[in-house]
Amino acid sequence: MDPITLELINASLLAYADEMSNNFWRTSYSYMNYEVRDYAVGFIDPDGRIMTQSRFTHPAFTADLGFTVKAAIDTIGDEGILAGDIVATNDPDSQGQHLNNVTVFSPLVIDGETIGYACIRAHWQDVGGATVGSSPNSTDIFQEGIQYDAVKVYRAGRPNPDVLRIIAKNTRFPELVLGDLNAQIAVAKLGLRRLQSLVDKYGIADVREAVRTFWDLSETAARKMVRSIPDGEYHAESFLDNDGVEFDKPVPIRVRVVVRGDDMTIDFSEIADQVKGSLNSGYYGGAMNVARIAFKCLTTPHLVSNEGCFRPLDVVCPEGKILNARPGAALYNWAIPFPTIIDTIFKALSDAIPERITAATRGDARGVGVTGFDERKRKYFTIALPHIGGHGARPFRDGPAPRCAIQQGDEHSMPVEVNEIKFPILFEKYALREDSAGAGKFRGGMGIEIRAAASIDGRMRNPMIRSKCLPWGIAGGGPGAPNVAYAVKPDGTEEPVGRTIGYPLPLGWQVHLMTGGGGGYGDPLERPASTVRDDVVAGYVSAASAERDYGVVLQGPDFELDVAATERLRSERAARAAR
């Protein structure tokens, strides 16, 4: 194929995926989708391989999307997925994610042959379960809501009313869920129209050849980057606070990365066994998913994601592990361990390729939520406070912040104004958290601090997981601050709130949330003193931290730099370190 046609076909596929993404953004009903953008779209080939995905997407939703579609195809079996059929699935045994993540897809069929599938996976606000929005402290999947194992919501282009009634009756928010489902259906139909137009223009053979060629090009690029890593076996470990059920039992994270030539193996054989709580995930939604995200960051971060990007990667995880749990395990908090695991994979390679490894992130994918029942409106409500925090410093620049967790990609934070308009809550403070970033030659990204209060009685949900395993620094950088949450009584006293789903939050009480910062990179004494002073003036770093962590002495209300005292203090510390 000539390179112009090749580029036109693949650029068109990408543009169509982006259009689908933007269409869902504008038409979805739940704030988790139109504000947070907790969804992903892509085209999948008949064998369950990623043809392409949108650039504005959720990595943990698309890395395993093809496996979910292939499992649904196998489940439906001889009946087949025919023209005009639209399938919805959240099957935990194949998808391996929490039940709120529902994949909707439809085939393009030409002359009886399936060309590909237009797919969208999105977060549904509620799928039943023991509590609003499902059950973070569940101990088996059946407490978390209803399971849809490859059900046809449309057959031959016509809605399936029986299935739609089942969906509506198994959620506390039927208007939101059916609205999101209809938006997903519209996006799948849009994708099919665009894919049909591409086939009409270039023909099936050329479209398939273009996709295969781009897979090969992506594979070549990934293998080149793997070859730049010295051969060897690399190990690292960390831990999570607990599983949300057994609070006194840390969850160990151990990873092994093997590099041989242009192949990489990420081995989770020594990671924690599956737990009683809901931190588990299935193989494709867990082990394969998190390994692919880390591998993509390390090898082809700037390329469009497709199946070829992952060909050099092998993923090992025995059944019964937290990332490959046996059927029936609780999965609600499936993605909570991902940032820590990805950080740990990077940590394993930090000595081999220090110029390409960042310090640890705040290591969490969640913030604090407030739930309850609004008697005036006769409706349940669930509020997600902004869940952003600091990422680790890079070898050449301060860490970005505040951002969502690394596996959440382009997710956004829920704006204060939207929260206050839609829900019974009022924010008193929403600011960067001083001294949350790890010190270093390059400072870690900062966390945020929030104070908010519900205007009616509610309950506080805190799923945050990294309060004890601090976001570590690299090459001498310091750790970032942990994630912490408090309930503030009307008299101003604060009570720490650990991992919980139902902490009482009576009218007049406040939530005080402080998300963690990223770790620092390099020796803090090498950070220019003038830059440290700028951080103090901006409110990022306190004057006390400037002296304690960076050896920078500031004087007076204007934080004037005491050059002589700073040089003396830094020289003393450097001399002590040399001994």
PyMOL commands that set and color helices and strands:
alter all, ss='L'
color gray80, all
select helices_A, chain A and resi 3-27+31-34+59-62+65-79+92-95+141-143+161-169+174-202+204-227+283-299+307-310+338-348+354-356+406-408+416-422+524-526+529-538+543-550+563-578
alter helices_A, ss='H'
color red, helices_A
select strands_A, chain A and resi 39-44+50-53+86-89+101-110+113-123+151-155+158-159+232-240+251-260+263-267+313-316+369-374+379-384+425-432+448-454+458-462+484-488+494-496+500-505+510-514+554-555+560-561
alter strands_A, ss='S'
color yellow, strands_A
deselect
rebuild
show_as cartoon
